Amino acid sequence: MGRVTLLAACILFSAGASVTLKLGITSIVGQLSIISLLKSPMIWFGGICYSAAFLGYIYVLRLVPLSLAQPVITAGVSIATALVATLFLRERMLPLNWAGLLLMCLGIFWLFGNLNDKKQANINKQLPSPAT
C-alpha cells in the first residue's frame, strides 16, 4: 500500500471513529454509565475504527517522517470530521471555521509537495528502512 493511500486510510478510520462515537454517545438514553457505553454498537464500532487508525499509523511511521505524517493526519482528520459533521450531523460552522479548514487543506497540500521532493527523498533515505 502506498504512503498516500495509507495516510488517507488513517484519516478516514480516525474521522469515522469520531463520528461513530458521537452517534453512539448521543443515542444513549438515560444515565451514562460504563454499562450503557459497552452496550452501544456504535461505541464499539468507533473503538474498532480507532484501532484500525492506530495500526495504520504505526505502519505510516515506517514510510513517512513523523514531521510530515502527524500534521497531515491531524489536519486531515480535522477536515474530514468537520465536513461529515456539517453535512450529515447538521452541525453548524462559522465562516472563520471554514477559513481555518481551507488553511489546513493548503497546509496538507504544501506538506505533500515535500513527499516527492528530491531533498525530502534524501532525508527519507537517512531514516531506517522497514524490514522486508
N, C-alpha and C positions, 0 to 999 in steps of 0.2 A: 504494500500500500504506500502511495506517495506521501510526501510531507504535507502538502496542501490538503489532500483528502483526509489524512489523519487529524490534522488540525481542525478541519471542518466537522469531522465526526465528534471530536471532543467538545466543540462548541455546541453542536446540536444535542448531544446527550446531556450536557450540563444545563442548557436552556430548557430542554424537555423536562429535566428533573425539577427545575424551579417551578415550571408551570404546573406539573402534576402534583407537586407538593402543595401549591396554592389551591388547586382544585380539591385536593384531599382534605386540607385543613378547613376550608370553607364549607365542606359538605358535612362536617361533624356537627351534629345537633346535640345540644345539652352540654354537660360538664366535659371539659377537655381533660383527658387522663391518658396515661400510658396505654391502658386497655383500648380506649377509643382510637388511639393512633394505630395500634397494632391490628385493629380490625378493619382499617381503611385500605382497600386495594390500591387506591391512588398514592397513598403514602408509601406503600411497598414498591410500587412501580417507580416512584420518584427516587427511592433508595437504590433500586436496580440501575436506573439511568445514571445516578451519581457514581455508582460503582464502575459502570462501563466508561464513563468520562475519566475517572481516576486511572483505570488501567490503560486507556488510550494515552493519557497524559504522560504516564511513565514511559511508554514507548516513544512518544514525541520527543521527550528529553534526550533520547539517544540519537535522534535525527536532526534536531534543530537546537541551536543555542538557547539557553534559558532566557537570555536577554531579548530574544525575539518571541519565543514560544509563550511565555507568560503574558506579556502585554497583548499579543494577538488573541489569545484565548480569552483573557479577561474582557477585552473590548468586544470581541465577537459575541460572547455570552451576554454581555450587557445589551448589545444591539438586538440580538435575536430575541431575548426575553422581553425587551421593551416593545418590539414590533408585535410579538404574539399577544402580549398583554393589552395593547391598544386595539388590535384587530379582532381578537377573539374573546377577550375577557372584558372588553369595553371600558378599560381604564383610560383616563384622560392624561395627556401630557401637555405641558405649556410649550409655546414656541421656543423658549430658551432651552428646554429639554431636547427638542428636535434638533436645534443647532448643535447641542452637545453630541448627539448621536452622529450627526454629519461629520463633526470633527473626529470622532472615533473612527468612522469609516475612512476618512482621509489618513488617519494615523496607521490603520491597518494596511492601507494601500502603500504608504511610504515604507513601512516595515517589510512588507512582502517584496518590494522592489529590491531590497538588500539580499533576499534569498538567492537570486540569480546573479548577483553582482560578483565579479571576479575577486575583488578584495574580500568579500564575505566568504567566498568559496575557499580562499586561502586560510581564513580564520577557522572555518569549519574543518579543514584538514588537520588543524592542530588539536581538535577535540579527539578524545579516544574513540576509535571506530567500534561500532557494535559487532559483537561476535556473530559469525555466520554459521 
